[in-house]
Amino acid sequence: MPDASGRQPGGARPRSIALIGPQASGKSTLFDALLAAAGGPARRGGPRGLGTELRLGHANFLGDAWSLLDCPGSIEFAHEAACALAVCDLAVVVAEAAPGRAASLGPIFRLLEEQGVPALVFVNKIDQLDGRVRDTLAALQGQTRRKLVLRQVPIREGETVTGYVDVVSERAYRYRRGAASERIALPPTMREREAEARAELLEALADHDDALLKKVLEDLAPEPEEIYRPLHAGEASGAVVSVLLGAAEHSNGIQRLWKALRHDVPDPQETAARRGIAPDGPPLAQVFRTLHAGHAGRLSWARVWRGPVRDGAQLDGHRVGGIHRFPSGEAQKVAEAVAGELVALGRLEGVTTGATLGAAAPLTFPVPAAPVHALAVVLEDRKDEVRLSGALQRLAEEDPGLTVALDPESAQTILHGQGEIHLRAAVERLSSALGIKLRTVRPQIAYRETIRQAVTQHARLKRQTGGHGQFADVKLHLEPRPRGAGFAFEDKVVGGAVPRRFIPAVGEAAEAATAKGPLGHPVVDVSVTLLDGSFHSVDSSDMAFATATRQAMQDGLAKADPVLLEPIDAITVTVPAEYTPNAQRLLTGRRGQILGYAAKEGWEGWDAVEALVPAAELQDFIIELRSQTQGLGSYVHRFDHLAEARHR
């Protein structure tokens, strides 16, 4: 059991790590392998599907308590990864051994740099290495400003990687499938390569440690402790990032990774200091995920910055209704959580993702990226509408990267998110949770229409139904206005042909008539002038003049050469520079007007392409963009103007 400060018997406080990396890099396999190596359940075998949700697990390795987060790899779930980084002590960046896959790490490294999170790199699938590990390292180094230092050199037998040499201890190990590596004698063929890698490591660390620099300059061999000290300090500051090797599928390198984590992951108090959190004070926690877990109710995954947080405690007026850890994938209820832990807190109604509990000022938390894809949700049975409304609210609470909106014009319920996979996963969760049938369609585009010619239109209403009748006579002049000028009404009646008391009704009816034009869409940028008319002292009324005006507008708009307008968005596409031509071709193929491109500020090797594109062409643009950019392309957009539609 930990003491009051959260320290374990071995002296370390509970620490947390986040496994982050691109899709198919093997994060989930590594997550399971780490838990299994720490005494957890045996790793699940077989192929894995695409992970779309954050996973939380707990382990105890050599007396130290750990919380592990497995982050989804798709760029469409980048916000979940950002939330995990906001609460972890260190990130393990899972990379593939192939140099050609290194570009997919670019956004991840930048996220780490922006948040200032310490990291180490685990090059997974090392058994599939085809080439030199130094080429993989060079490709990865091109994606980050932090200095990557190789901690291990692979040992090969023919073309197969069978083990590694630890560069710091200068010891050699042979991989054993499903077991810890076996120490072997350093192969003579590895001495030169190991010495080269060690010299590169010492040179990188000597830049940050005067004592080590002195030994390097004097050509003296430092002791391992003299290397570990600046290595740990450099990792904690973000100046350097260790690179380890392994194959999680075969449990190769897992024990070595655990040992590196024990030595290199910062203490929770160091992380709190990095976030500007004082070590002393009342319990403090921050929610980083909200989950509606069926019979378990609402669960708020939270980082405990200051503890202990006890079951039943009050945090900012919210009672904690249960504390859960996940040592074997299943929730295990505990009495309290201490500083450094990631746990699930129960029944915190009204507490949203990112909320800070126990502090006067909220802690910073990542903001989701602007949506790039949308789908409209359609119920197969309308009687499920009430259930759907509540489920949509819970879904938005669980996923801040998802927004739900009701379009008043089309009456469609629209989900906005980060891509097709993101939204399809959300719809599947909805359908599964409710047990109802849903389908999705494209959201309707907010087309408008206007007129290209001026017309004068006369309309007369004359009805006699016994008693008072209805009479109104109007003569309207309609003409186009500049784009974006909106609707305007003017009265030019002279001589009292239309009494003043009826003119407001004419103006209101004229404007109301623009709600739907002859092409079926709202009419914009039109001026209407009341030129003349006549009235009856008994039978004229506001209603009569409104009816006559609507008829004049309907007839006049149809004669004034109506034209369909479509919304044009200003878009900025961000892609690795090698894919810039692909992005430009996609934009021009979707009726886009390229305005130019330039290097993306702060993103070496990336470009930002500016263009104007019809909104209708952006409905599935993100899908094709990512298919043409190894899943890396993204964009932001905003409405710019309306333009005559060339085609629909």
N, C-alpha and C positions, 0 to 999 in steps of 0.2 A: 504493500500500500504506500502511496506517496505521503509525505509529511505535509504540514500546513502550507508550505511554500510551493508544493507541487513537485518537489524532488522525489525521485525514485530511490530505492535503497542504494543503488550504485552511484548516486550523486547527481544524475542528470535529470532535468525536468522533461516532461513529455514534449516531444517535438513533432512537427508535421512537415510532410513533403507533398508536392504535387507532381504527378507524372504528366508531362505535356509533350506533345509532338504531333506530327502530321498524321493524317489518316493512313492506316495500314502499316505504321511503323512498329507496332507490337506493344503498345502501352498496356493494354489490358492483359496480355500474356505476361508482361513483366510485373504488373500489379499482383496477379495471382501467384507468380513465382516468388515474389518477395514475401507475401503472406505465408506461403507454404514453407519457405526456408526459415521463417520465424515461428514455426510450429502450428501454423494455421491449417485449414483443410487442404487436401491435395489439389493441385492445379487442375482445372478442367482442360481436358484435351480436345483435339479437333479444331476445325476452322471456326473463326469468329465472324459474326456479322459486324456491320457498322455500328459502333457505339454512339448513341445519341444523348446519353445522360451521364452526369457526373456520378461517380461511385465513391463511397467512403468506406474505408476499412481500418481496423485497429490491429496492432501487433505489438509483441514484446520480444525484442532481440537482445540477448545477453544482458537482461535486466533493465533495458531502457524501453520506455513506452513510446509508441509511435502512432500517429494518425496519417493515413495515406489517402490521397485523392487521385483517382483515375479520370483524367479529363478527356472529353470527346475530341477526336482529331480533326474532324471536318471544320473548315473555316466558317461554316454556317453556325457552328456552336462555339465560336471564339469567345463569346461573352461569358459562357460558363467557365472557360479556362481562365479568363481575366478575373472572375470572382474567386476562383481557387487561389490564384497567385496573390490576391489581396490579403489572404489569411494564412498563407503557408510560410514556413521558415526558409525553405529552399525548394527550388524546382529542379527536377530531373528531366532534362531534355532528351527525349528518346529519338535517336536518329537512325536511319538505315545506313548500311555500309556502302551503298552505291553512291559515288560522287554526284551522279546525275540527279539525285533526289534532294541535294542540299538546298536548292532554291526554296523548297517548301518550308524550310526552317526560318527564312527571313522574317516573316511577320511575327513569329514566336520570339525570336531573339529581340526584336524591337519592342515587343510587349514587355519582356523582362527588363530591358534597359529603361523603358519609360517608368516602370514601377519600382526600379531599383532592387529587384529580387535577386539574391544570390542563386547560382545555378551550377550544376555539373552536367556533363553530356554523357549519356550511355549510348555507345554505338552498338545497336542491336543487330541481330542476324549476321554476326561476324563470320559464321560458318559459310555464309554466301558471299564473302568478300572476293571480288574478282578484280585483282589489281593490288595496288599498294595502299596501305592504310594512311600513308602520308598524303596521298592524293585526296582521300576522303577528308582528312583534316584540313587540307588547303581549301577544299570546296566549302566546308563548313565555316572556315575562318572568313571567307568572303561574304558571309551573311551576318557577321556581328562585329561590333567595335571592340568587344572584350577579347582579351588574349586567351586563345585556347591552348592548353598545355597537355600533351599526350602523357598519360600516366602509365600506359601499358603498350608493349610492342607485341604483335601477334607472332606466334611460332607456327611455322608451316611444315608439313610433311608432304612434299609434292605441291599440289595446288590446294590442299586442305589445311585449314587453320585448326590446330590441335591443342593450342594452349597459348600462354602469354608470358612475358617477362615483366615484372613490376619494376618500373624505372627508378623508383626511389630506393627500394630495398635491394634491388638487383637480384631478386630471386625469380626462379622460373617455375611455372606450374603447367600441368597437363589437365585439360578439361576431362571431366567424367560425366557422362550423361545422367542427369537426375541426381547428381551428388556433388559435394564440394570438390574443388580442383585438387589434384595431387601434386605435391612439391616434387620437382625433379632437378637434376643437375642442369646448370645453364649450358645449353648446347654451344659448342665452340663457334658454330656458324652464326650465332646470334650476338656474339660479343661486340662486333663492330657496330651493328645497327643499334644495339642497346646503348652503347657509349655515345653514339650520335644523338639519340633521343634524350639521353640524360643531360648532355651538354645543352641541348635546346631548352630543356626544362629549367636548368640552373640559370641560363642566360635570361629567361623570362622572369624568373623569381628575383634575380639579383637586382633588377630594376627597382624593386620595392623593398630591399633589405640590404642595409650597408654591410652588415657582418658577413652575409653570404657573398656579397659583391667582392669583398676583400679576399675571401677564400678563392673565388673564381679567378680573380686577377693574379693571385699567387700560385694558381694551378694546384691547389690543395683539395683533396677529396673531402667534402663535408659529410658529417654524420647524418643519418636519416632524420634525426630530430631537428637538425639545422635546416633541413629542407621542408619538413612538415610545418614548422612554425610560420615561415613566410607564405607557404602554400595556403594554410588555413586563413591567415590574415588577408591574403589577396582574394580568396574566394568570398570571404565575408564582406569585403568592400566592393566586390564586383569587378575588381581589376583583372582577375584571371578566372578561368573556368577549366576545371579538370575534365579530361576526356578518358573514360573507361570503356572497356570492350566486353562483349558477351553475346550470348544467344539465349534469350529468355525461354524459348521453346524447349530447349534442352537443359535448362537451369544452369547454363554455363556463365560464370562470372557473377552469379547472384550473391554468393557469400562475400566476395570481394567488394561488391557494391554496398552491401550492408555495412561492412567495416568502414568503408569510406564515409558513408553517411554518419556513422557514430562519431567519427572524428571531425567531419567537415560541416555538418549542419549547425547553424548558429543556435545558441541558447534562446529560448522564447523571449527572455528579457532583452536580448540584443535586437530581436525582430521588433519588439514593442518600442524600443528606443528609436529604431529606424522609422517607425510609423509616428513618432512623436508622442508616445503614450507613457505617462509617468508610471513607475513601478509600484508606487504606493497609492492606496485609495480603495474605495469600495469595489465589489465585483463589477467587472466590465466585460461585456460580450458583444459580438457583432454577427448578425445573421448574414450568411452568404448563400443560402439556398432555402427555398420554401417548398414543401412537399405535402400533398394531401395523400396520406397513406392508408386509405380505406378505413378499416375498423380502428387503426391506430390514430386516426384523426390527423390534424394538422401538425406537421413536424417542421421545426425551424433549425436547419443546420447552422451551427454557430461556432465561431472561434472565441475561446475564453482568453481574454487578454489579461484580466486580473481575476483571481479566484479567492476562495472556491465559490462556485455556483452550486447551490444545494437544491434538491428536489423540494418543491413547495415554496421556494424563496420568491420574493417580490422584486421584479426588475422594472423600474419605471412604471409601477402600477400594474404590471402584468405578472400573474402567478405562473411559475414554471410547473407544468403538469406532467412531470416525468423527464428523466435524462437517459439517453440511450447511446451506447457504443455498439460497434458492429465488428466484433472480433472474428466471426466466422461467416459473415455475410448476413446473419440474422441479427435483429435488434436485441440487445441485452440491456436491461434496465439497471442503472447504478444510482447510488445515493447522491453523488456529487461529481462535479468536474472541476479540475484545477487548471491553473494558468498554462497555456500552451496547447491544450487539448482542442480537438474538433469533435463536437458531439451534436446529437439531435435533441433539441429541447421541445417538449410537447405542449400543445394547447395554448400557444401564444397568439391568440386571436387578434387580428388587426395589426400584427407586426409584419412589416414587409421586408423583402430581400434588400440587404444593405443597411438595415436599421441598426443603430447603436443603442444598446441597453446598459444604462448605468453611468452615462456621461452627460454633462450639460450641453456639450457641443458634439454633433455627430462626427464620426470618423469619415474620411474620404472613402469612396467606393466607386468602382468602374461604372461608367455610363454606357448603355448599349449603343452599338452603331446604328445609324439610320437604316430603316428597312430597305431592302432591294427587291423584294418579291411579294406578291399578294395573291390570295385566293379567296373567292367568295364561297361560303359554306351554305349548302342547301340541304334541308331536311327532307327525307323521303315521306315523313308523316308529320303534318303540321301540329298535331296534338302534343308533340315533344318540345315545342318552342320554349315553354317555361323551364323545363329541365336543361335545355341547351343553354339558356341565358346564365343560369347559375354555374354550369360547367365551364363556360367561357370565362367567367370571372375568376374561377379557381385556376384555370389554365394560365391566364395572364399573371396571376400571383406567383405561380411556379416558375414562369419563364419571363423575366423582364425584357428579354430580347424580342418578345412577341407582343404585338398590340392588336386589340380587337376594336373595330369601329363599325357603327351602323351608318351606311351612306344614306342620308335623307333623300337624295335625289332618286337613287335606284332602289332604295329599301333593301339593299343587300347587306348581309353580315359579312364583313371582310376581315380576314386575318392577314396581318402584315408581319413579315419576318425576314430572315437572312438568306433564304433560298428555298428551292424545291424540297430538299431533304428535311430541312427545318420544319416547314409547314406540313409536309406529309406526316412527319412524326407527331406533330401536334394534333392533326386530325385523327390519326390512329388512336392516340391516347383518349381523345374525346369519345370516339366511337366505342372504344373498349370500356371506358369508365361508365358510360351511360347505357350501353347495350342497345344502341339505336343505329340506324343506317344513315350515313351522311354521304354526300357527294360534293365535289368541288367544281366550280366553274371559274372562268376568267371574270374578274370584276369589270363592270361596264365603264367605258371611257366617258368622261364628262365632256362630250361634244357640245358645241354651241353653234348658233347660226346667226347670220346677219344679212343685210340687204346691200345690193350694189347699185341700185337705181332709186331715184326719188320718184314718188308717185303721190297723186292727190286722190283721195278716195271719199266718196259720199255714201252715207247710209241713213236710212229713215226707218223709224219704228212707228207704226200706226196700227193700234189694235183697239177694237171696240167690243167689249164683252158685256155691256149692260152697266149702267151706272157710270162711274168714272172709267175712262179708257186709259191707254198708254200712248204717249206721243213724244218723240224726240227726233231731231234732225241734226246731223253733224257733218261737217266737211273737214277732213283731216289731211294734213300734208306730212308724209313720211319721207325721211331721207337718211342716208348713212352718216355715221359719225366716225371720227378717227378711231383706230383700234385702241381699245382700252378706255375710251371716253365714257362708256356706259350709256344709260338711258337719260333722256332729257324731254321735258314737256314744256310747251310754251303756249300761252293764250294770246291770239291776235284778233279776237272778235271785236268788232266795232258796232256801235249803235245799239247795243243791248240785244243783238240777235239771239244770243244765248245768255240768259240771266246769270249774274255772278254766282248765285247760290248753287247752280248746277255744274259750274266749271270744275270744282274739286273732284266731283264724281267722274267727269270725263278723264281727268288726269290719272286718277287711280285705276280706272278701268283700262286705260291705254297701257299703263305699266303692267297690270295684271295679265294683259293679253300677250305679253312677251314671254310668259312662263313656258309656252309651248308654241313654236312656230310651225310653218307648213311642212318642215322637214322632220318635225317631231322632237325638237330640242329647244332649250331656252334661247331667246333672241337677245343679242347684245349690240351695243353701240348703234343705237337708233334714236333719232329725235322725232318727236311727234308734235305738230303744231295744229292747234284748233283754229281754223281760218274763219269758219262761218257756221251758221245753223239756224234753226228756228224752233219755236216752242209753242205750246198750247197753255193758256192760262189755267186750265182745269186739269187736263190730262197729262201734263209733263211732270216728271219727278226725277229724283236722283237715280232710281232704278231704271227708268226708261232711258235716260241719257247714258247710263253705264251699258245697257244692252245694245244700244245703237253704236256706241263706241267700240264694243267688242266685235260687232259685225264689220265695222269699217276697218278695224285692225286686221281681222282675219282675211278679208278680201285684199286689203292693201299690201300686206306682207307677202301674199302669194304672187302679186303682180310685180313686186319690186326687185325681181331677180335674186331670190334668196340663195345663199351659199352656205355650205357647211364649214364650220371652223373646228380645228382640232388643237388640243393643247400641245405646246412645244416645251420640252424640258431642257434646261441647261444641265449637262452631265459632265462629271470629271471621272474618268476611268483610270484606275491605278493598276499597273501591271509591271512585272519584271521587264527590263528594257528589251530583252530578246523576244518578248511577245508583243511589243508595241505595234509592229506591222499587222499582226493578227487582230488586235483590238481596232485598229483603224479600218481594216477591211470589214469587220463586223458592223461598225458604226455606219459606214457608207452604204453597206448592203441593207441597212434598215432606215434608209432615207435620212441619214444623219449628215449634218454639215460640220466637218472638222474645222475647229477654230485654231488649233495648234497643239503642240505638246512640248514638255520640258521635263528635265530631271526632277523627280519628286524630292522636295526639300527634306533633308535628314535621312533619306532612304537611298543609300548608294546602290546603283545598279537597277533602280526602278524609275519608271516614267509616269507622268500624269498627262492624260490626253483630254483636251477640252473639246466639247462638241455640243451642237443643238440637235435634239432628236425628238420626233413625235412620241408622245407618251404611249400611244398604242403599240409602238415598236419596242417598248421597254418591258412589256408584260412578261416575257420569258427570256429577256436579254441576259440575265445573270446566269442562266443555265448554259447558254451557248458560250458566253464569255469564259466561264470556268472550265468548260470542256476544251477550250482553246489555249488555256494558260496553266495547265496542271493543277487546276483548282485554286489558283492564287489570285486571279483577277477579282476586283471589286469596284464599286462605284458609289458616288453620291449624286443626288440630283435634286432639282427644285423646278417648280413651274416658272417659265420665263415669259411666254406670250402665247396668244392664239394666232393661228395662221390658216389660210384656206386649205382645206384637206385636198390632197392630190388624189388619194384613194383611201378606202376604208379597209 
